[in-house]
């Protein structure tokens, strides 16, 4: 199997999109169903979460481009209409984090959610689902006015439903805002988006990581030092796990290389290599394959589970590193990741990927995708990122 191949990546991403295309549209409540068992059976059909709502729109926007099929634009428009009609609360200019049967359930304002709203509008504009960049600009302004902490040089994470700004500071929302800003620049050619993305990359990958052995840590004290006590007993937390996240080191590596794609920065390439190399060396499971979820401050595994998104973001980073450096080590890592995922994560019977596996690669459950946890955004997106951000053409069949 030739994994470093454009036709393979298109064919595989098409098979993932097909899993959702056949069953995603909720013609009753609107939007998309977000909870699926392995065979495609739906559960908890009325529940929606903002990140999944936006990510599924992004999936269809990107599918339209790469599969050269404008039918996906109608699916994307269906999802965007739902976001604007139900997640968006016009009178308060806020987004409902979760909805149950179209009723707002959690009105906590999450920078993580706004990041994906921004990314969603960027992809909608690029795909032609919307004809103006106005919503890109408006979403960025909401991020700036509500979450940007100028004295800290980062975005805050959460605003409680009562309007109080949470004191928690972390890298995860900032990483996805960086991702969204890169796409906003790609969509609009407005330089200030790329400059802010570069700033966040500098802040987290260089300045703040200097206090954690050159790696990006998840949580910070009010002084923006690594907070190694935060969630110390909760290494499996979905959004704020303790320990170093190998998948976030490789995801930042990918973002550094995407910035370099638009604005060459040799030190960003070198940092991407460092983040990827350390993550892969300490997280690759030599016994069972795949990258583990977390390691501690001594590089010992603290969560041996295998998550789909960690593998996907890492193969994308490996491909971009190979493209940028022409170092065959990264092609070897890319192929090793794909061989592992092809054997254990890809559901060859029903389509798409499994979400999480035990250390021995056995499934925990038959829940393939859940609102807020998975909609194959990472797997589809990783395939498309390899196709879009490599300067040397991939082989074709």
C-alpha positions, 0 to 999 in steps of 0.5 A, spaced: 500 500 500 502 506 497 500 511 503 504 517 500 500 518 494 495 523 492 490 518 489 490 514 496 489 520 500 483 522 496 480 515 495 480 514 503 478 521 505 472 520 500 470 513 504 470 517 510 466 522 508 461 517 505 460 514 512 457 521 514 454 523 507 449 517 507 446 519 514 448 526 517 443 530 515 437 531 520 431 534 516 427 534 522 431 539 527 436 541 522 443 541 522 447 534 523 446 528 527 453 527 531 452 521 535 454 514 531 455 507 533 460 503 528 455 501 523 452 508 523 446 507 527 444 513 531 444 515 538 442 521 542 439 524 536 437 531 538 444 533 542 448 538 538 455 541 540 458 547 537 465 544 535 462 538 532 457 542 528 462 547 525 467 541 524 462 537 520 461 544 515 468 544 514 469 537 512 463 538 507 467 544 504 473 541 504 470 535 500 467 539 495 474 542 493 478 535 493 472 531 490 470 536 485 463 535 487 459 541 489 453 537 492 457 537 498 456 545 498 449 544 499 450 539 505 455 545 508 450 550 507 445 546 511 450 545 517 452 553 517 444 555 516 443 551 523 449 554 526 446 561 525 439 559 526 440 555 533 447 555 536 448 563 534 444 567 539 443 574 536 440 578 541 446 577 546 451 575 540 453 569 543 454 561 541 450 556 545 456 551 546 451 545 546 443 544 544 438 539 546 432 539 541 435 545 539 434 548 546 440 552 548 443 547 554 450 550 556 451 557 554 458 557 557 462 561 552 469 557 549 474 560 545 475 553 543 468 553 540 469 560 537 476 558 534 472 553 530 466 558 528 472 562 525 475 556 521 468 554 519 467 561 516 474 561 513 472 554 509 465 556 507 468 563 504 474 559 500 468 554 498 463 559 496 458 557 501 458 564 503 460 570 498 463 575 503 468 575 508 464 579 513 463 573 518 470 571 518 472 579 520 466 579 525 468 572 529 475 574 529 472 581 533 468 577 538 475 573 539 479 579 540 473 583 544 472 577 549 478 572 549 484 576 547 489 578 553 493 583 551 498 583 557 499 576 556 499 575 549 494 569 549 487 568 549 483 566 555 479 560 555 472 560 558 467 565 559 462 562 564 454 563 563 454 569 568 459 573 564 465 572 568 472 570 565 475 564 567 482 564 570 484 558 567 489 559 561 491 553 557 494 552 550 489 548 546 484 553 545 490 558 542 492 552 538 486 551 534 485 559 534 492 559 530 489 554 526 483 558 524 487 564 523 492 560 518 485 558 514 482 566 515 489 568 512 488 563 506 481 565 505 482 572 505 489 574 504 488 579 510 495 579 513 493 581 520 491 573 521 497 570 519 501 575 523 497 573 529 497 566 528 505 567 527 505 570 534 501 565 537 506 560 535 512 564 537 508 565 544 507 557 545 512 554 541 518 558 543 517 563 549 512 559 554 515 552 552 522 554 554 519 553 561 517 545 559 524 543 556 522 546 549 515 542 549 508 545 549 505 544 556 497 544 556 496 548 562 499 554 565 499 558 572 496 565 572 504 567 571 504 563 565 508 558 567 507 550 566 501 548 571 503 541 573 498 540 578 492 542 574 488 535 573 494 531 576 489 526 577 485 526 570 490 524 565 484 522 561 480 529 561 477 530 554 479 537 553 484 538 559 488 532 560 494 532 565 501 531 562 504 532 555 500 531 549 504 528 544 498 529 539 499 536 541 506 537 539 505 534 532 499 538 531 503 544 533 509 542 528 503 541 523 501 549 524 508 551 524 509 548 517 503 551 515 505 558 517 512 556 513 508 554 507 506 561 507 511 565 510 518 561 510 521 561 517 527 556 518 526 556 525 519 554 525 521 548 521 527 546 526 522 547 532 517 543 528 522 537 527 524 538 535 516 537 537 515 532 532 521 528 534 521 528 541 513 526 541 515 520 536 521 518 540 517 518 547 510 516 545 511 511 539 508 504 542 514 499 540 510 493 543 503 494 539 504 500 535 501 507 534 502 513 539 500 513 546 495 519 548 500 522 554 507 522 557 509 525 564 514 530 565 519 524 565 517 522 558 514 516 561 507 514 559 501 516 563 496 514 558 497 509 554 490 509 550 491 510 542 486 516 540 484 517 532 486 524 532 493 523 535 495 518 529 492 523 524 495 529 526 501 526 526 501 523 519 500 530 517 505 533 521 510 527 518 508 528 511 509 536 511 516 535 515 518 530 509 516 535 504 519 541 508 526 537 509 526 531 504 529 527 510 526 520 509 526 519 516 519 523 516 517 519 510 518 512 514 514 515 520 508 517 516 508 510 513 509 507 520 503 511 522 499 509 516 500 502 516 498 502 524 492 506 522 490 502 516 490 495 521 487 498 527 483 504 526 480 504 519 473 501 519 474 497 513 467 494 514 463 500 515 467 506 513 471 512 517 475 511 523 474 508 530 475 513 536 479 510 541 483 504 542 486 501 548 494 500 549 493 493 545 489 496 540 482 493 542 476 497 542 473 500 548 466 501 545 462 501 539 461 508 539 464 511 533 463 518 533 460 523 539 458 530 539 464 534 541 469 528 541 469 526 534 466 527 527 472 525 523 474 532 522 482 530 524 482 524 519 479 527 513 483 534 515 489 530 515 489 527 508 487 534 505 492 538 509 497 533 506 495 534 499 494 542 500 501 544 504 506 540 500 510 543 495 513 537 492 507 533 488 505 527 491 505 521 486 499 518 483 496 512 481 
